[in-house]
């Protein structure tokens, strides 16, 4: 058994999936790996995600230390999301997933 952040896991892959699990987290991380992005841009770029789900997933990614939320004191308020160093460490994995889809599934 592995203990991490107060939770028990049976393997390291289970820990990884706890961070990246679900339909949207890897997609959000992929878009954030390309550039610092605002909420509305992510909502527009990610087909099929709801406002509520995007908000929830961003909060979880921030809680887990994979993304950073920067709020600018201006009117109207401006909020940007970017990868943290921990989040950036996932870029090679995300790129491998994209390569696999292109190479093995023929998707461009």
Sine and cosine of phi, psi and omega as CSV:
sin_phi,cos_phi,sin_psi,cos_psi,sin_omega,cos_omega
0.00,0.00,0.56,-0.83,0.02,-1.00
-0.88,-0.47,0.73,-0.68,0.09,-1.00
-0.95,-0.31,0.77,-0.64,0.02,-1.00
-0.57,-0.82,0.82,-0.58,0.00,-1.00
0.78,0.63,0.65,0.76,0.06,-1.00
0.98,0.19,0.09,1.00,0.02,-1.00
-0.92,-0.40,0.47,-0.88,0.07,-1.00
-0.97,-0.23,0.70,-0.71,0.00,-1.00
-0.78,-0.63,0.43,-0.90,0.02,-1.00
-1.00,-0.02,-0.29,0.96,0.01,-1.00
-0.35,-0.94,0.25,-0.97,0.03,-1.00
-0.92,0.40,-0.53,0.85,0.01,-1.00
-0.91,0.42,-0.54,0.84,0.04,-1.00
-0.92,0.40,-0.61,0.79,0.07,-1.00
-0.89,0.45,-0.73,0.68,0.00,-1.00
-0.86,0.51,-0.71,0.70,-0.01,-1.00
-0.92,0.39,-0.46,0.89,0.08,-1.00
-0.91,0.41,-0.58,0.81,0.05,-1.00
-0.97,0.24,-0.61,0.79,-0.14,-0.99
-0.94,-0.33,-0.05,1.00,-0.12,-0.99
-0.88,0.48,0.38,-0.92,0.00,-1.00
0.99,-0.17,0.17,-0.99,-0.09,-1.00
-0.96,0.27,-0.49,0.87,-0.25,-0.97
-0.96,-0.28,-0.42,0.91,-0.14,-0.99
-0.86,0.51,-0.71,0.70,0.00,-1.00
-0.92,0.39,-0.55,0.84,0.03,-1.00
-0.92,0.39,-0.71,0.71,0.03,-1.00
-0.88,0.48,-0.72,0.69,0.01,-1.00
-0.88,0.47,-0.62,0.78,0.03,-1.00
-0.86,0.50,-0.76,0.65,0.00,-1.00
-0.91,0.42,-0.61,0.79,0.03,-1.00
-0.95,0.33,-0.37,0.93,0.05,-1.00
-0.95,0.32,-0.32,0.95,-0.01,-1.00
-1.00,0.09,-0.58,0.81,-0.03,-1.00
-0.15,-0.99,0.32,-0.95,0.15,-0.99
-0.92,0.39,0.72,-0.69,-0.20,-0.98
-0.68,-0.73,0.54,-0.84,0.10,-1.00
-1.00,0.00,0.34,-0.94,-0.03,-1.00
-0.81,0.59,-0.75,0.67,-0.07,-1.00
-0.89,0.45,-0.54,0.84,0.04,-1.00
-0.93,0.38,-0.68,0.73,0.04,-1.00
-0.89,0.47,-0.69,0.72,-0.01,-1.00
-0.87,0.49,-0.63,0.78,0.01,-1.00
-0.96,0.28,-0.63,0.78,-0.09,-1.00
-0.97,0.23,-0.49,0.87,-0.09,-1.00
-0.99,-0.13,0.98,-0.18,-0.04,-1.00
-0.90,0.43,0.77,-0.63,0.12,-0.99
1.00,-0.05,-0.17,0.99,0.00,-1.00
-0.99,0.11,0.66,-0.75,0.03,-1.00
-1.00,0.04,0.33,-0.94,0.03,-1.00
-0.83,0.55,-0.73,0.68,-0.02,-1.00
-0.89,0.46,-0.70,0.72,-0.03,-1.00
-0.92,0.39,-0.66,0.75,0.03,-1.00
-0.88,0.48,-0.70,0.71,0.02,-1.00
-0.87,0.50,-0.71,0.71,0.00,-1.00
-0.90,0.44,-0.73,0.69,-0.03,-1.00
-0.91,0.41,-0.63,0.78,0.05,-1.00
-0.89,0.45,-0.67,0.75,0.04,-1.00
-0.88,0.48,-0.68,0.73,0.00,-1.00
-0.91,0.40,-0.67,0.74,0.02,-1.00
-0.90,0.43,-0.60,0.80,0.05,-1.00
-0.93,0.37,-0.70,0.72,0.03,-1.00
-0.84,0.53,-0.63,0.78,-0.03,-1.00
-0.99,0.12,-0.01,1.00,0.09,-1.00
0.99,0.15,0.28,0.96,-0.02,-1.00
-1.00,-0.01,-0.44,0.90,0.03,-1.00
-0.76,-0.66,0.31,-0.95,0.04,-1.00
-0.86,-0.51,0.68,-0.73,0.04,-1.00
-0.95,-0.31,0.86,-0.50,-0.01,-1.00
-0.92,-0.39,0.85,-0.53,0.01,-1.00
-0.96,-0.28,0.79,-0.61,0.02,-1.00
-0.98,-0.18,0.74,-0.67,-0.02,-1.00
-0.98,0.17,1.00,0.03,0.02,-1.00
-0.47,-0.88,0.20,-0.98,0.04,-1.00
-0.88,-0.48,0.83,-0.56,-0.11,0.99
-0.94,0.34,0.34,-0.94,-0.03,-1.00
-0.86,0.51,0.58,-0.81,0.03,-1.00
-0.83,-0.56,0.79,-0.62,0.01,-1.00
-0.79,-0.61,0.74,-0.67,0.05,-1.00
-0.83,-0.56,0.51,-0.86,0.03,-1.00
-0.89,-0.47,0.64,-0.77,0.04,-1.00
-0.54,-0.84,0.26,-0.97,0.04,-1.00
-0.98,0.20,0.58,-0.81,0.17,-0.99
-1.00,0.08,0.02,-1.00,0.07,-1.00
-0.87,0.50,-0.64,0.77,0.04,-1.00
-0.90,0.44,-0.67,0.74,0.04,-1.00
-0.90,0.44,-0.64,0.77,0.03,-1.00
-0.90,0.44,-0.46,0.89,0.02,-1.00
-0.92,0.39,-0.24,0.97,0.03,-1.00
-1.00,0.05,-0.19,0.98,-0.06,-1.00
-0.83,0.56,-0.71,0.70,0.04,-1.00
-0.86,0.50,-0.57,0.82,0.03,-1.00
-0.92,0.38,-0.71,0.71,0.02,-1.00
-0.89,0.46,-0.67,0.74,0.04,-1.00
-0.90,0.44,-0.61,0.79,0.05,-1.00
-0.90,0.43,-0.62,0.78,0.03,-1.00
-0.90,0.43,-0.66,0.75,0.04,-1.00
-0.91,0.42,-0.68,0.74,0.02,-1.00
-0.88,0.48,-0.69,0.73,0.00,-1.00
-0.86,0.51,-0.70,0.71,0.00,-1.00
-0.89,0.46,-0.62,0.78,0.01,-1.00
-0.96,0.28,-0.69,0.72,-0.08,-1.00
-0.97,0.26,-0.73,0.69,-0.12,-0.99
-1.00,-0.04,-0.45,0.89,-0.03,-1.00
-0.95,-0.33,-0.13,0.99,0.04,-1.00
0.96,0.30,0.42,0.91,-0.02,-1.00
-0.99,-0.11,0.77,-0.63,0.00,-1.00
-0.99,-0.13,0.00,0.00,0.00,0.00
